[in-house]
Amino acid sequence: WSISTSAGNVSEVRNVSSLTSTLLGGGEKGHEEIDDDEEIALDYFLGPDSKLTVNRTPIQNRTNVEKEILIPCNTTKGSSTLVNATQFWKRKACKIGDAKSVQFFHLGKGGGGTIYFQLLDYHLVFERSHPSPNFDSKLFKGPTTTLIFNIRDPVDRFVSAFNWRSLLYCRDGDKRKPYFKGKSNSRYPPYLYPDKVCLAGNKTEKILLHEEYQSDPNPLGEALCEDSPNFAYASEKVKNIAHARLSLNDWLSFLIDPDIYPAITTTGINKVMAITTEPRVENNNTSLLDWHTQQAIIELYSDSGLSSDQIDDIMKHKPQVNAKSEKKSEMMTHSSISSSTSKLTPPPLRTLGECCLARFFHDDYRLMKTMILDDREENLTS
């Protein structure tokens, strides 16, 4: 816009503050322009008796002026304002999405911790079910409309759960500090500091892992073959191991069960997002899990009403991870780091144990195939 006075002076302005400065005699600096949505403000400041005239005039460097992209900053307290991407990242109170409409099924020992903290880091709000699923009416009738869950190879997940829980419990002569939930060392739980703190007490799970199976997943895995004389006994023992007691089928079978699925109404779940834990890329130290999580974040941003320009601007201005944040991130992703760097290296899974476990988790593999590909009857254990 150009503003001309009766004396013939011309100023070019782009916003209300610049316009006010011009009207009060403060002058203008450089070439600027006013957006269309500020026309009401122009009318207010000029008025019918003003000696100034406002004309729409192209500015020579208009193509070089980038319009600032604004992003809604909604807080859990109900307030809302518009901010730019830099301000969005600086304000931790800014949240994206509706917590009631998104639920994250966090399956233990399947990369769920990494996913969980990444979703929080990107200011998303949601409800989380962990360590067991929360099956309530919200999933079937709303307001939950989006279900997110993490998937890992069932055999790998089982072995990881066995080794992880075995690592957490104190051993005879253990130099780590014993942890009593709610009584001591509350700031240093073993699941975050397994090299310094261990779970105390002679729980059923500890006796099973340390004494009966000697912290070796092979005897239990091999006993889970259907032709094993210990199959029934071993099947019951699996239920005593945290994270392993609930299979993928236990978490998600309701999505394809013909007796349950029809209960999901049009106001219930209408989008399912599976984030898979993939092997590391060959000749690269980066896991595809991060890429999959990023795609889920972009999808959730879009579902919340953000435009592609707003999403791109948010991603472009994401602050670089500093050393302190990176250390915290590593601590949170304890599942893969702590167990792999522990001095107590568990024995590798033998071929027989792997085959037996694959058959034992037949329903999990079939569920994955049904959800991702099709439901044709095929022998998945051959």
C-alpha positions in Angstrom: 0.0 0.0 0.0 1.1 3.6 -0.6 -0.1 6.5 1.5 -0.1 9.9 0.0 -0.5 13.2 1.9 -2.0 16.4 0.6 1.6 17.7 0.3 2.4 15.0 -2.2 4.6 12.9 0.1 4.3 9.1 -0.4 5.1 6.4 2.1 4.8 2.6 1.7 3.8 0.5 4.7 3.0 -3.2 5.4 1.5 -3.3 8.9 -0.6 -1.4 11.4 2.4 -0.3 13.5 4.1 1.1 10.5 0.9 2.8 9.4 0.5 4.4 12.9 4.1 5.6 12.7 3.4 7.2 9.4 0.2 8.9 10.5 2.0 10.3 13.6 4.8 11.6 11.5 7.4 9.0 12.4 8.1 8.2 8.7 8.8 4.8 7.2 11.9 2.7 6.7 12.2 0.8 3.4 9.5 -0.7 1.2 6.8 -2.6 3.0 3.3 -3.8 2.3 0.0 -4.2 4.1 -1.8 -7.6 4.1 -5.4 -7.7 2.9 -6.7 -8.7 6.3 -5.6 -5.4 7.8 -8.0 -3.3 5.6 -10.4 -2.8 8.6 -7.5 -1.4 10.6 -6.7 1.0 7.7 -10.3 2.3 7.6 -10.2 2.8 11.4 -7.0 4.8 11.4 -7.7 6.9 8.3 -11.4 7.7 8.9 -13.8 9.5 6.5 -12.3 12.9 7.2 -8.7 12.0 6.8 -6.6 14.0 4.4 -4.6 10.9 3.5 -5.4 8.7 0.6 -4.5 5.1 0.4 -3.9 3.4 -2.9 -3.0 -0.2 -3.7 0.4 0.1 -5.4 2.7 -2.7 -6.4 6.0 -2.6 -4.6 9.1 -3.3 -6.7 10.6 -5.8 -4.4 7.3 -7.5 -3.5 8.5 -10.9 -4.8 11.4 -10.8 -2.3 9.2 -10.3 0.7 8.3 -13.6 2.4 5.0 -13.7 4.3 5.6 -15.0 7.9 3.9 -18.3 8.5 1.9 -18.4 11.8 1.2 -21.5 13.8 -1.5 -22.0 16.4 -0.1 -22.3 19.9 -2.8 -24.1 21.9 -2.2 -24.9 25.6 -3.7 -27.6 27.8 -5.3 -24.7 29.8 -7.4 -23.8 26.8 -5.6 -20.6 25.6 -4.7 -20.1 22.0 -2.5 -17.7 20.1 -0.6 -17.5 16.8 3.2 -17.7 16.8 5.9 -18.2 14.3 7.9 -21.5 14.1 10.8 -20.2 16.3 8.4 -19.1 19.0 6.5 -22.4 18.7 9.6 -24.4 19.6 10.6 -22.0 22.4 7.2 -22.3 24.1 6.9 -25.7 25.7 3.3 -25.0 26.5 2.4 -25.0 22.8 0.6 -28.2 21.9 -0.7 -29.8 18.7 -3.7 -32.0 18.5 -6.4 -33.3 20.8 -5.3 -35.7 23.5 -8.7 -37.3 23.6 -8.7 -38.2 19.9 -5.3 -40.0 19.8 -4.2 -43.0 21.7 -0.8 -44.6 21.7 -0.6 -48.3 22.4 3.0 -48.6 23.8 4.1 -52.2 23.5 7.0 -52.9 25.8 10.4 -53.8 24.3 9.4 -52.7 20.8 10.8 -49.2 20.4 7.8 -47.6 22.1 9.9 -45.5 24.5 11.7 -43.9 21.6 8.5 -43.2 19.8 6.8 -41.9 22.9 9.4 -39.3 23.7 9.7 -38.2 20.1 5.9 -37.5 20.0 6.2 -35.4 23.1 9.3 -33.6 21.8 7.2 -32.5 18.8 4.6 -31.0 21.1 1.9 -33.6 20.3 -0.7 -34.5 22.9 -2.2 -38.0 23.2 -3.2 -40.7 25.6 -0.9 -43.6 26.2 -1.6 -47.2 27.2 1.4 -48.9 28.9 2.4 -51.6 29.9 -1.0 -53.1 29.1 -3.8 -51.9 26.6 -6.7 -49.8 27.8 -9.7 -51.2 26.1 -12.6 -48.8 26.9 -15.6 -47.4 25.1 -13.5 -44.5 23.8 -11.8 -46.8 21.3 -15.1 -48.1 19.9 -17.5 -45.1 20.2 -15.1 -42.1 20.4 -13.7 -39.6 21.0 -10.6 -41.7 20.1 -10.3 -41.7 16.3 -6.6 -42.5 15.8 -4.7 -45.4 17.3 -0.9 -45.5 17.1 1.1 -48.6 18.1 4.6 -49.9 17.7 5.5 -53.2 16.1 8.6 -55.3 16.5 9.4 -58.8 15.3 7.7 -61.0 18.0 10.7 -63.3 18.6 13.0 -60.3 19.0 10.6 -58.6 21.3 10.3 -61.7 23.5 14.1 -62.1 23.8 14.5 -58.4 24.5 11.9 -58.6 27.3 13.5 -61.7 28.8 17.0 -60.2 28.8 15.8 -56.8 30.0 13.9 -58.0 33.0 16.7 -60.4 33.9 19.1 -57.4 33.8 17.0 -55.2 36.1 16.8 -57.6 39.1 19.6 -57.6 41.7 21.9 -60.7 41.8 23.9 -62.2 44.6 26.9 -60.0 45.2 25.5 -57.2 43.0 27.3 -54.0 43.4 24.4 -51.9 42.2 22.2 -50.2 44.7 18.9 -52.0 45.5 15.8 -50.2 44.5 12.6 -50.3 46.6 9.7 -48.7 44.8 8.3 -45.8 46.8 10.9 -46.1 49.6 14.4 -45.2 48.4 16.3 -44.2 45.3 13.1 -42.9 43.8 15.1 -40.4 41.6 17.1 -43.3 40.1 14.8 -46.1 39.0 16.5 -49.1 37.5 14.7 -48.8 34.2 16.6 -45.6 33.6 19.9 -46.5 35.4 20.3 -50.3 35.2 24.0 -50.0 35.5 23.7 -48.3 38.9 20.4 -49.5 40.4 18.7 -52.9 40.5 15.2 -54.1 41.5 15.2 -55.7 45.0 13.1 -58.4 46.4 12.6 -62.1 45.6 9.7 -61.8 43.2 8.3 -64.6 41.2 9.7 -63.0 38.0 13.2 -62.7 39.5 13.2 -66.4 40.6 12.0 -67.5 37.2 14.6 -65.5 35.3 17.7 -65.9 37.5 17.2 -69.3 39.1 14.9 -71.4 36.9 16.3 -70.3 33.6 19.7 -68.9 34.6 19.2 -65.6 32.7 19.2 -67.6 29.4 16.2 -67.3 27.1 17.1 -70.6 25.2 15.6 -73.1 27.7 12.4 -71.2 27.9 12.2 -70.6 24.2 12.9 -74.3 23.3 10.3 -75.4 25.8 7.7 -73.4 23.9 7.7 -75.9 21.0 4.3 -77.6 20.8 6.0 -81.1 20.9 8.0 -80.2 24.0 6.9 -82.1 27.2 7.2 -78.8 29.1 5.1 -76.7 26.6 2.1 -76.2 28.9 4.3 -75.3 31.9 6.5 -72.9 29.8 3.4 -71.2 28.3 2.2 -70.3 31.8 5.7 -69.1 32.8 5.8 -66.6 30.0 2.9 -64.8 31.6 5.2 -63.9 34.6 7.6 -61.9 32.5 6.8 -58.2 32.1 6.4 -57.0 28.5 6.5 -60.6 27.3 3.2 -61.7 29.0 1.1 -59.8 26.4 1.7 -60.6 22.8 0.9 -58.4 19.8 -2.2 -60.4 19.4 -3.3 -59.7 22.9 -3.0 -55.9 22.2 -4.5 -55.7 18.7 -6.6 -58.7 17.8 -9.8 -56.6 18.5 -9.0 -54.7 15.2 -9.6 -57.8 13.1 -11.7 -60.0 15.3 -15.1 -60.4 13.5 -16.9 -60.7 16.9 -15.4 -57.4 18.2 -14.6 -55.2 15.2 -18.2 -54.4 14.4 -18.5 -52.7 17.8 -16.3 -49.9 16.5 -18.8 -47.2 15.4 -18.4 -44.3 12.9 -17.4 -42.1 15.8 -14.7 -44.5 17.0 -11.3 -45.4 15.5 -11.1 -44.6 11.9 -7.3 -44.4 11.5 -4.6 -46.9 12.6 -0.9 -46.0 12.5 1.7 -48.8 12.9 5.3 -47.7 13.6 7.6 -50.6 12.9 11.0 -51.2 14.5 13.2 -52.0 11.5 16.8 -53.3 11.4 19.5 -50.7 11.0 20.1 -49.7 7.5 23.1 -51.4 5.9 26.3 -49.4 6.1 24.5 -46.8 8.1 24.1 -46.3 11.9 20.6 -44.7 11.5 17.6 -46.8 12.3 14.5 -46.5 10.1 12.5 -46.2 13.3 13.2 -42.5 13.4 12.1 -42.0 9.8 8.9 -44.0 10.5 8.2 -41.9 13.6 8.7 -38.7 11.6 6.2 -39.7 9.0 3.7 -40.4 11.8 4.3 -37.0 13.3 3.7 -35.3 10.0 0.4 -37.2 9.6 -0.7 -36.2 13.1 0.1 -32.6 12.4 -1.9 -32.7 9.2 -4.9 -34.4 11.0 -4.8 -31.6 13.6 -5.5 -29.0 10.8 -2.0 -27.7 10.1 -1.3 -26.9 6.4 1.6 -28.3 4.5 3.3 -24.9 4.7 2.9 -24.7 8.5 4.2 -28.3 8.9 7.2 -27.6 6.7 8.0 -24.4 8.6 7.8 -26.3 12.0 10.1 -29.0 10.7 12.5 -26.5 9.2 12.9 -24.6 12.4 13.3 -27.6 14.7 16.2 -26.7 17.1 19.3 -28.8 16.8 19.7 -31.3 19.7 22.3 -30.0 22.2 24.5 -32.3 24.2 22.3 -32.1 27.3 19.2 -33.1 25.4 21.0 -35.8 23.5 22.1 -37.3 26.8 18.6 -37.2 28.1 17.3 -38.8 24.9 19.8 -41.6 25.2 18.7 -42.2 28.8 15.1 -42.4 27.8 15.8 -45.0 25.0 17.1 -47.4 27.7 15.7 -50.5 26.0 18.3 -50.9 23.4 21.2 -49.0 24.9 21.5 -50.2 28.5 20.9 -53.9 27.8 23.4 -53.9 24.9 26.1 -52.1 26.9 25.7 -54.1 30.1 28.6 -56.2 31.3 26.1 -59.1 31.8 25.9 -60.2 28.1 23.0 -62.7 27.6 23.7 -65.8 25.5 22.4 -65.6 21.9 19.3 -67.3 20.9 19.9 -70.7 19.3 18.2 -71.9 16.1 15.9 -74.3 17.9 14.7 -71.6 20.3 14.1 -69.2 17.5 12.0 -71.7 15.5 10.0 -72.7 18.6 9.3 -69.1 19.5 8.3 -68.3 15.9 5.7 -71.1 16.1 4.6 -70.0 19.5 3.9 -66.4 18.2 2.2 -67.7 15.1 -0.9 -65.6 15.8 1.3 -62.4 16.0 2.8 -63.0 12.6 -0.6 -63.8 11.1 -2.0 -60.6 12.6 0.8 -58.5 11.2 0.3 -60.1 7.8 -3.5 -59.6 7.9 -3.1 -55.9 8.9 -0.4 -55.0 6.5 -1.0 -57.3 3.5 -4.1 -59.5 3.4 -5.8 -62.3 5.3 -5.3 -65.2 2.9 -4.6 -68.5 4.7 -1.0 -69.3 4.3 1.4 -71.3 6.4 3.6 -68.7 8.1 5.6 -71.1 10.1 7.2 -73.0 7.3 
